[in-house]
Amino acid sequence: MAKGLRGFLWSMLLLFCAIQELGSWAMHTAVEGPGLGEPGDPALLAGGRVKRGWVWNQFFVVEEYTGTEPLYVGKIHSDSDEGDGSIKYTISGEGAGTIFLIDEITGDIHATERLDREQKTFYTLRAQARDRQTDQLLEPESEFIIKVQDINDSEPRFLEGPYIGSVAELSPVGTSVMQVMASDADDPTYGSSARVVYSVLEGEQHFTVDSKTGVIRTAVADLDRETQDRYEVVIRATDMAGQLGGLSGSTTVTIVVTDVNDNPPRFPQKMYQFSIVETAPVGTAIGRVKAEDSDVGENTDMTYQVKDEEGVEMFKVTTDSNTQEAVITVQKPLDYESKKVHTVVVEALNKFVDPRFVDLGTFRDQTIVRVSVLDVDEPPEFRPPSNLMEVQEDVHVGSVVGVVTALDPDTANHPVRYAIDRSTDAERIFDIDAKTGAIVTGKVLDRETAGWHNITVLAMEADNHSQVSRASLRIRILDVNDNPPELATPYEAAVCEDAKPGQLIQTISVVDRDEPQSGHRFYFTLAPEATNNHHFSLLDIQDNTAAVHTQRVGFNRQEQDVYLLPILVVDSGPPALSSTGTLTIRVCGCDSTGAIQSCNSTAYVVSATLSPGALIALLVCVLILVVLVLLILTLKRHHKSHLTSEDDEDMRDNVIKYNDEGGGEQDTEAYDMSALRSLYDFSEIKAGDGGGGPGEGGPGRNPASELHALPQWVQSPDLDFSVFRDYICRKVEQADEDLSVPPYDSFQTYAFEGSDSPVPSLSSINTWSSGSEQDFSYLGGWGPRFRQLAALYAGRRGDEDSEES
């Protein structure tokens, strides 16, 4: 049937093309002249004549031709063609020679390949008419178009899939869900090949689609997410406007039903039971309950609350935001003896309510929670819970301060024993009767030392001391008048020698360690021993102060420079206590304005007297200084002796320098020359020097002087220095093999000059200048160390004088 339908379509298309070709022949225009007229170009000339030109029109070729013979496209013809074959027709451009072939003689164009309009809709070519003999253009080259005629060979396709849409549950009929769109590659301007219509293949019970726009809408109003939350709808798109023979394509659309708050919360049970011990502290969680909600997301968010008055007072309900559970906690302390079971009404309601669905019913639910209180062995309880007691400071030891009472709250009502936490009363100022709870004084009280005492009283069951209760007790010590008043400071006053009677010298105040409830009231008067005083008077000012005035005209420091005025101070009691204080008054010299200039030196001595405590402190400081000085001296001496011992032990790090010249070989007190003398063979020296030194010979030389000359300025070529070399090497080996000392570097000096030096000696001893007029007789006064030197120069001087004579 499909093949027959396709053949029918081909027949209809060929018939259509033939009719169109005939129409094109009937509508051709004859153009005369050398130029080729473009289609539609005006070519009329005056006189009714027209130019010569092409006889042709626009061509069409049907796509997807499946025949075995080339498909005839059209014919080009020039009106100058007389049919004798003298004109050659050629084409060039897109597809010329490959897709499109032309008969050179007749001008017929054929398509040799299968064309697809969806790939290329038209081809642009150029036509030429040439003389076959000369190959010259008979007409100008002209352009023409071959259009590919569309057939319905492309089905509609959904290019934007897969499609996923959503719609809220319980949406009304006709609610738009989403839009789908299919595209057809056929020519939309030709026929109905690209006209697409939509229809629902699967899911038409719940959804519809607009045939022209592809908008999907709900077909029912009772979509329920809790029943089905997802639908798969198949949408079909058909071209040819849905007529018979049109091609179609389909796609699957996933439609998700979203949730709305259309389900109220519901407790799975109408009653829950929990239990908790009576000693559970406030805030302890008793249990959790949860109301179920078929909705999802924020539509399941709930709020819980306690509805009955008793439950509100004793318990608290909070919502766990993660699990949406109701957490029931203790709000007030529980007591098994008072009430064993509590009944709480808990209500759950949605946090977010959709007003569109309030007609579905109330969105809340209630349940009953029964809380059973379990009995435990509780410690005693203090009754009443008063924590303040008062006692006067003058009570006797053992006096009762107060009584504390504690009872066992349990049904058994065990006897209670009392004690004091000694960490709060380490001095044991108070005691308590273990049975009665009476608190008594254990020591004498003194309010001035400690006015308040804070102790902790323990109450425990007599047969179970682990059940202990604690109560803080504050004991206030009440004041009694047990301290006499005293002068505020050791007053000292000064009076001018020219003072007048009635002049104010000093204002006196007192202090009292007691604190009577009615306040202090002090009375001042002169002591009985001052009754014969005619120099000063005392006036009680009635405000707990008194004033001292002069009673005579002028004072004389030479007669008396210090006055001691005893003052008696009495408090208001009860009982009244008194004390006597002394006011020291010094007589001083003043200027005309009354300013004190100087007082008696005795007064200064007295005022400068130090107290015993200050003297002791001063002596301690002096003693510490003496000890420090002695310690420093001892350390310095010890350090010096230590350095000396170190120098004695190891002298190899020291370079010893001697700045004195010495007295020669005869001077045996300065140096020990025996060590070096043993190294010389003086017999060889004497033999070598018998005729005098080189350059100095002569029978006039003194042999004694040559014999005792120092080795360092004896110049003899016969000396053997190997003995010094062996001596030094032996010392080096001893130092290297000595393992008892650290490897110090050894610096030793040997008095050996060595062989001749190219530079003459600079010593004046070896200088024999015959022309010297210097007198060396002064060397004889230099002492024994220079005796040999003086003898040498004195002898040489005598020889020179004899030679000159």
PyMOL commands that set and color helices and strands:
alter all, ss='L'
color gray80, all
select helices_A, chain A and resi 2-26+46-48+240-242+297-300+309-314+355-360+528-530+601-607+612-649+674-677+682-688+703-707+711-713+722-737+777-781+784-804
alter helices_A, ss='H'
color red, helices_A
select strands_A, chain A and resi 54-55+59-62+71-75+77-78+87-93+100-102+108-111+122-131+137-149+163-168+176-179+197-202+207-209+215-218+230-238+248-258+271-277+285-289+302-306+315-320+325-330+341-350+364-374+381-382+388-392+400-403+406-407+416-420+430-432+438-441+452-461+464-478+486-487+492-496+504-511+523-526+536-540+545-550+562-570+578-590+596-599
alter strands_A, ss='S'
color yellow, strands_A
deselect
rebuild
show_as cartoon
